[in-house]
Amino acid sequence: MFASGFRVRTHSIFLTVAMLAALLIAPPATAADPVPGADFTLTILHNNDGESQLINAGSGLEDFGGVARFKTLVDGLRADAVASGNGVVMLSSGDNFLAGPEFNASIENGIPFYDAVAIEAIGYDAISLGNHDFDFGPDVLADFMSSYTSAPQSLSSNLDFTGEPGLQAFVDSGVIAPSTVVTTAGQEIGIVGAVTPTLRSISSPRNVVIDFDVAGAIQTEVDALIASGVNKIVVISHLQDITDDIALAAELTGVDVMIAGGGDELLANPGDPLVPGEEDDVFGAYPLTATGADGASIPVVTTPGEYKYLGRLSVGFDADGNVTGVGADSGPKVVDGTITPDAGLLASVVDPV
């Protein structure tokens, strides 16, 4: 029932006038230099738990967060990576919307939902489904996905949608898949998604069937990707706690990077700028390191939610697809008031909401 199947997407990377403009208006950031000694460097831009915090990070934090600032930062760091010769992907580890006043604006407005407009504009290569994405049931999630003009790839290897025709239609069209392949800078990157096996007890998936063997579901996809010739593999999961991802790593082989979601842990290194008041909230270093069942050292990262941070992880690979190191430019990047908001998202999302 949980058959392997990954969708291939080609991500053509090139510098456009918009990208160059983004570099000029984005705040200064450490250059995304290739990892020394690596044959290929992949810059992974990531976040999780955006949870409909579209305007800003909330009362007292109006100068932080917001999807319009977030997009500008993504555009700048993406262009920075391309200019350095790196591959680059943009990933989300789930919980892409959440009940509350801002999502109510989407419910009242109808399709297209404002969160989906923002997500499409930001330009994600792949998104893991999270528990909150099912809070309103499969029908609202289907409406959410219908809001896209060009849908980003949504991933979950341990869910079966055949009992929900509205969502199964997106499986049939390839928009929802267990895994995908993104081509960037001439290299294929395999991406596998997964969600917490506790989904039914904390959300409303109705007739969506959950495979409790998360490791087995992921490994099936990893094995299929490797068999197809893909040797660089990222897992994006929404397991609710990064320690669950670290434990999961010990059951997997062939995985190179893991992006966790649902726990809101703040990973940072000494000297990393943080949102004021969050200095004492640091959970651990960026990245943490897990050990796979094959003995591989796996970088594991996540970010706090609500579009307050954009994670940047630069990973070096050798010619055989083995991780050789993590770049010094890696870490959480604060979305703050020094960033010029993207005018398009101000007009299409922030102002209407």
MARLUMVEX-323711 format. One record per residue (C-alpha): residue in one letter; x, y, z. Coordinates in nm, 3 decimals. Last residue first. Example, Ala and Ser with C-alpha at 12.3 -4.5 7.8 and 13.67 -1.06 7.14 Angstrom:
{'S',{1.367,-0.106,0.714}}
{'A',{1.230,-0.450,0.780}}
end
This chain:
{'V',{-0.460,3.978,0.569}}
{'P',{-0.505,4.190,0.256}}
{'D',{-0.189,4.396,0.328}}
{'V',{0.034,4.096,0.404}}
{'V',{-0.072,3.866,0.121}}
{'S',{-0.089,4.005,-0.235}}
{'A',{0.043,4.358,-0.184}}
{'L',{0.308,4.292,0.077}}
{'L',{0.392,3.969,-0.102}}
{'G',{0.467,4.155,-0.425}}
{'A',{0.661,4.430,-0.252}}
{'D',{0.905,4.191,-0.086}}
{'P',{0.987,4.341,0.252}}
{'T',{1.319,4.529,0.285}}
{'I',{1.523,4.351,0.548}}
{'T',{1.659,4.562,0.835}}
{'G',{1.338,4.485,1.025}}
{'D',{1.432,4.126,1.098}}
{'V',{1.427,3.771,0.962}}
{'V',{1.716,3.623,1.160}}
{'K',{1.949,3.382,0.980}}
{'P',{2.006,3.045,1.148}}
{'G',{2.340,2.878,1.076}}
{'S',{2.582,2.765,0.807}}
{'D',{2.837,3.010,0.660}}
{'A',{3.123,2.801,0.804}}
{'G',{3.034,2.524,0.560}}
{'V',{2.959,2.168,0.671}}
{'G',{3.185,1.877,0.585}}
{'T',{3.272,1.585,0.359}}
{'V',{2.928,1.430,0.312}}
{'N',{2.949,1.131,0.077}}
{'G',{2.797,1.166,-0.270}}
{'D',{3.060,0.962,-0.455}}
{'A',{3.233,1.270,-0.600}}
{'D',{3.270,1.420,-0.252}}
{'F',{2.998,1.624,-0.088}}
{'G',{3.005,1.953,0.105}}
{'V',{2.701,2.077,0.296}}
{'S',{2.593,2.438,0.335}}
{'L',{2.308,2.472,0.583}}
{'R',{2.112,2.799,0.588}}
{'G',{1.811,2.820,0.818}}
{'L',{1.566,3.106,0.782}}
{'Y',{1.442,3.244,1.110}}
{'K',{1.142,3.437,1.238}}
{'Y',{0.904,3.287,0.978}}
{'E',{0.665,3.166,1.250}}
{'G',{0.873,2.865,1.350}}
{'P',{1.194,2.794,1.536}}
{'T',{1.447,2.633,1.303}}
{'T',{1.567,2.279,1.231}}
{'V',{1.894,2.099,1.163}}
{'V',{2.049,1.751,1.159}}
{'P',{2.390,1.687,0.999}}
{'I',{2.437,1.310,0.951}}
{'S',{2.759,1.129,1.042}}
{'A',{2.756,0.795,0.862}}
{'G',{2.790,0.475,1.067}}
{'D',{2.568,0.270,0.834}}
{'A',{2.283,0.280,1.086}}
{'G',{2.316,0.658,1.075}}
{'T',{2.483,0.873,1.339}}
{'A',{2.334,1.209,1.430}}
{'T',{2.505,1.549,1.435}}
{'L',{2.351,1.879,1.546}}
{'P',{2.393,2.162,1.300}}
{'Y',{2.377,2.428,1.429}}
{'A',{2.466,2.374,1.795}}
{'G',{2.214,2.307,2.069}}
{'F',{1.881,2.399,2.223}}
{'V',{1.935,2.775,2.228}}
{'D',{1.651,2.934,2.425}}
{'D',{1.869,3.154,2.648}}
{'E',{1.946,3.398,2.368}}
{'E',{1.581,3.412,2.267}}
{'G',{1.502,3.749,2.427}}
{'P',{1.606,3.948,2.121}}
{'V',{1.576,3.740,1.800}}
{'L',{1.920,3.591,1.739}}
{'P',{2.249,3.695,1.578}}
{'D',{2.493,3.399,1.563}}
{'G',{2.806,3.478,1.764}}
{'P',{2.831,3.142,1.936}}
{'N',{2.643,2.877,1.734}}
{'A',{2.270,2.830,1.690}}
{'L',{1.992,2.573,1.698}}
{'L',{1.655,2.696,1.821}}
{'E',{1.408,2.410,1.868}}
{'D',{1.055,2.472,1.738}}
{'G',{0.973,2.100,1.780}}
{'G',{0.748,2.046,1.479}}
{'G',{1.007,2.006,1.208}}
{'A',{1.341,1.836,1.143}}
{'I',{1.571,1.864,0.841}}
{'M',{1.796,1.558,0.804}}
{'V',{2.107,1.536,0.585}}
{'D',{2.303,1.253,0.418}}
{'V',{2.075,0.948,0.436}}
{'G',{2.208,0.622,0.286}}
{'T',{2.119,0.404,0.581}}
{'L',{1.848,0.462,0.839}}
{'E',{1.766,0.323,1.184}}
{'A',{2.016,0.538,1.378}}
{'A',{1.876,0.843,1.200}}
{'L',{1.538,0.787,1.366}}
{'A',{1.689,0.857,1.709}}
{'I',{1.824,1.191,1.585}}
{'D',{1.489,1.267,1.425}}
{'D',{1.307,1.187,1.749}}
{'T',{1.548,1.418,1.934}}
{'I',{1.438,1.690,1.693}}
{'D',{1.087,1.677,1.838}}
{'Q',{0.748,1.700,1.663}}
{'L',{0.815,1.431,1.397}}
{'H',{0.773,1.656,1.093}}
{'S',{1.032,1.523,0.852}}
{'I',{1.252,1.644,0.568}}
{'V',{1.506,1.374,0.476}}
{'V',{1.788,1.478,0.240}}
{'I',{1.965,1.241,0.001}}
{'K',{2.276,1.282,-0.215}}
{'N',{2.360,0.966,-0.414}}
{'V',{2.082,0.953,-0.673}}
{'G',{2.154,0.673,-0.921}}
{'S',{1.806,0.520,-0.956}}
{'A',{1.894,0.246,-0.704}}
{'I',{1.991,0.520,-0.458}}
{'L',{1.652,0.683,-0.497}}
{'A',{1.470,0.352,-0.453}}
{'D',{1.672,0.270,-0.141}}
{'V',{1.597,0.612,0.007}}
{'E',{1.226,0.569,-0.066}}
{'T',{1.204,0.231,0.104}}
{'Q',{1.420,0.364,0.388}}
{'I',{1.170,0.643,0.457}}
{'A',{0.877,0.402,0.489}}
{'G',{1.079,0.160,0.704}}
{'A',{1.197,0.436,0.937}}
{'V',{0.843,0.568,0.976}}
{'D',{0.698,0.228,1.061}}
{'F',{0.372,0.375,1.193}}
{'D',{0.227,0.395,0.841}}
{'I',{-0.064,0.638,0.864}}
{'V',{-0.381,0.597,0.657}}
{'V',{-0.567,0.913,0.553}}
{'N',{-0.935,0.847,0.616}}
{'R',{-0.988,1.129,0.870}}
{'P',{-0.654,1.320,0.891}}
{'S',{-0.778,1.528,1.187}}
{'S',{-0.491,1.624,1.421}}
{'I',{-0.317,1.522,1.744}}
{'S',{-0.423,1.159,1.791}}
{'R',{-0.432,1.075,1.419}}
{'L',{-0.090,1.226,1.350}}
{'T',{0.093,1.025,1.621}}
{'P',{0.303,0.855,1.350}}
{'T',{0.473,1.193,1.297}}
{'V',{0.520,1.296,0.934}}
{'A',{0.764,1.193,0.662}}
{'G',{0.928,1.342,0.352}}
{'V',{1.212,1.222,0.127}}
{'I',{1.434,1.447,-0.086}}
{'G',{1.682,1.320,-0.344}}
{'I',{1.926,1.578,-0.479}}
{'E',{2.047,1.537,-0.838}}
{'Q',{2.349,1.747,-0.939}}
{'G',{2.389,1.973,-1.245}}
{'A',{2.393,2.293,-1.042}}
{'T',{2.052,2.193,-0.904}}
{'T',{1.835,1.895,-0.997}}
{'V',{1.556,1.817,-0.751}}
{'V',{1.443,1.457,-0.701}}
{'T',{1.124,1.371,-0.515}}
{'S',{0.993,1.156,-0.234}}
{'P',{0.672,1.005,-0.093}}
{'A',{0.460,1.204,-0.338}}
{'I',{0.194,1.476,-0.337}}
{'V',{0.195,1.696,-0.650}}
{'G',{0.230,1.390,-0.872}}
{'S',{-0.106,1.426,-1.048}}
{'D',{-0.232,1.100,-0.896}}
{'V',{-0.110,1.205,-0.553}}
{'F',{-0.291,1.538,-0.592}}
{'A',{-0.609,1.352,-0.685}}
{'Q',{-0.554,1.134,-0.378}}
{'L',{-0.603,1.447,-0.169}}
{'G',{-0.963,1.506,-0.278}}
{'P',{-1.028,1.131,-0.307}}
{'E',{-0.946,1.065,0.059}}
{'G',{-0.929,0.690,0.125}}
{'T',{-0.642,0.649,-0.124}}
{'F',{-0.431,0.900,0.067}}
{'D',{-0.163,0.673,0.217}}
{'L',{0.085,0.842,0.450}}
{'N',{0.434,0.725,0.550}}
{'S',{0.647,0.866,0.267}}
{'S',{0.516,1.220,0.294}}
{'L',{0.606,1.495,0.051}}
{'S',{0.450,1.803,-0.105}}
{'Q',{0.623,1.928,-0.423}}
{'P',{0.550,2.295,-0.484}}
{'A',{0.229,2.368,-0.675}}
{'S',{0.229,2.597,-0.976}}
{'T',{-0.086,2.807,-0.952}}
{'Y',{-0.134,2.698,-0.593}}
{'S',{-0.468,2.745,-0.418}}
{'S',{-0.579,2.389,-0.495}}
{'M',{-0.331,2.276,-0.229}}
{'F',{-0.518,2.476,0.034}}
{'D',{-0.851,2.344,-0.093}}
{'A',{-0.715,1.989,-0.056}}
{'L',{-0.597,2.072,0.297}}
{'V',{-0.946,2.207,0.367}}
{'D',{-1.100,1.879,0.249}}
{'P',{-0.848,1.662,0.436}}
{'G',{-0.944,1.790,0.781}}
{'F',{-0.918,2.133,0.942}}
{'D',{-0.620,2.028,1.156}}
{'F',{-0.456,1.831,0.871}}
{'D',{-0.182,2.085,0.787}}
{'H',{-0.132,2.115,1.162}}
{'N',{0.025,1.766,1.167}}
{'G',{0.292,1.845,0.910}}
{'L',{0.329,1.772,0.537}}
{'S',{0.688,1.802,0.417}}
{'I',{0.749,2.069,0.157}}
{'A',{0.976,2.051,-0.148}}
{'D',{1.144,2.291,-0.392}}
{'Y',{0.999,2.594,-0.215}}
{'G',{0.972,2.919,-0.409}}
{'I',{0.890,3.203,-0.172}}
{'A',{0.607,3.305,-0.407}}
{'E',{0.444,2.963,-0.386}}
{'I',{0.457,2.966,-0.007}}
{'A',{0.312,3.317,0.011}}
{'V',{0.019,3.238,-0.220}}
{'A',{-0.039,2.916,-0.025}}
{'D',{-0.055,3.107,0.303}}
{'Y',{-0.302,3.355,0.151}}
{'F',{-0.549,3.086,0.050}}
{'P',{-0.648,3.099,-0.317}}
{'I',{-0.926,2.994,-0.272}}
{'G',{-1.158,3.139,-0.012}}
{'N',{-1.151,3.491,0.131}}
{'E',{-1.320,3.396,0.459}}
{'I',{-1.109,3.083,0.506}}
{'S',{-0.798,3.276,0.404}}
{'A',{-0.866,3.556,0.652}}
{'N',{-0.933,3.289,0.914}}
{'F',{-0.571,3.179,0.858}}
{'E',{-0.456,3.513,0.996}}
{'P',{-0.698,3.513,1.289}}
{'G',{-0.606,3.163,1.406}}
{'A',{-0.588,2.800,1.295}}
{'L',{-0.249,2.702,1.156}}
{'F',{-0.075,2.683,0.818}}
{'N',{0.244,2.535,0.671}}
{'D',{0.301,2.292,0.953}}
{'G',{0.579,2.111,0.769}}
{'S',{0.952,2.064,0.724}}
{'S',{0.997,2.327,0.455}}
{'L',{1.272,2.320,0.190}}
{'M',{1.454,2.560,-0.045}}
{'V',{1.730,2.402,-0.254}}
{'V',{2.069,2.534,-0.368}}
{'G',{2.363,2.402,-0.569}}
{'N',{2.676,2.602,-0.510}}
{'G',{2.872,2.804,-0.766}}
{'S',{2.930,3.100,-0.532}}
{'A',{2.692,3.320,-0.734}}
{'V',{2.427,3.049,-0.697}}
{'A',{2.465,3.049,-0.319}}
{'D',{2.437,3.429,-0.298}}
{'A',{2.132,3.423,-0.526}}
{'R',{1.959,3.180,-0.288}}
{'L',{2.069,3.388,0.010}}
{'G',{1.919,3.704,-0.138}}
{'D',{1.595,3.546,-0.257}}
{'V',{1.542,3.372,0.076}}
{'L',{1.600,3.698,0.265}}
{'T',{1.353,3.884,0.044}}
{'K',{1.100,3.605,0.086}}
{'F',{1.126,3.618,0.466}}
{'R',{1.073,3.996,0.470}}
{'A',{0.743,3.951,0.286}}
{'V',{0.654,3.638,0.486}}
{'G',{0.667,3.815,0.820}}
{'G',{0.930,3.773,1.087}}
{'F',{1.074,4.039,1.310}}
{'D',{1.015,4.413,1.358}}
{'E',{0.664,4.347,1.494}}
{'L',{0.809,4.142,1.777}}
{'G',{0.628,4.301,2.071}}
{'S',{0.299,4.149,1.960}}
{'G',{0.350,3.898,1.682}}
{'A',{0.625,3.758,1.459}}
{'N',{0.515,3.960,1.157}}
{'I',{0.245,3.961,0.889}}
{'L',{0.220,3.597,0.778}}
{'Q',{0.230,3.394,1.097}}
{'S',{0.017,3.131,0.923}}
{'E',{0.187,2.836,1.097}}
{'G',{0.536,2.888,0.950}}
{'D',{0.621,2.567,1.134}}
{'N',{0.936,2.486,0.938}}
{'N',{1.230,2.658,0.771}}
{'H',{1.497,2.574,0.517}}
{'L',{1.768,2.694,0.282}}
{'I',{2.001,2.407,0.189}}
{'T',{2.323,2.514,0.019}}
{'L',{2.476,2.216,-0.159}}
{'T',{2.851,2.212,-0.219}}
{'F',{3.010,1.980,-0.475}}
{'D',{3.358,1.829,-0.509}}
{'A',{3.433,1.932,-0.152}}
{'G',{3.782,2.026,-0.033}}
{'P',{3.673,2.351,0.128}}
{'V',{3.292,2.387,0.148}}
{'P',{3.188,2.624,-0.131}}
{'D',{3.138,2.983,-0.016}}
{'A',{2.790,3.103,0.079}}
{'A',{2.913,3.448,0.177}}
{'T',{2.840,3.549,0.536}}
{'A',{2.532,3.766,0.538}}
{'P',{2.464,4.138,0.490}}
{'P',{2.094,4.227,0.494}}
{'A',{1.893,4.178,0.174}}
{'I',{1.833,4.484,-0.043}}
{'L',{2.126,4.447,-0.283}}
{'L',{2.120,4.069,-0.299}}
{'A',{1.749,4.080,-0.371}}
{'A',{1.817,4.310,-0.665}}
{'L',{2.057,4.054,-0.806}}
{'M',{1.793,3.784,-0.766}}
{'A',{1.529,4.000,-0.934}}
{'V',{1.764,4.075,-1.226}}
{'T',{1.805,3.703,-1.269}}
{'L',{2.092,3.476,-1.172}}
{'F',{2.037,3.118,-1.285}}
{'I',{1.936,2.788,-1.129}}
{'S',{1.707,2.554,-1.322}}
{'H',{1.533,2.327,-1.077}}
{'T',{1.432,2.006,-1.251}}
{'R',{1.164,1.809,-1.070}}
{'V',{1.153,1.431,-1.058}}
{'R',{0.870,1.264,-0.867}}
{'F',{0.940,0.971,-0.640}}
{'G',{0.751,0.649,-0.605}}
{'S',{0.774,0.367,-0.355}}
{'A',{0.451,0.193,-0.270}}
{'F',{0.290,0.234,0.069}}
{'M',{0.000,0.000,0.000}}
end
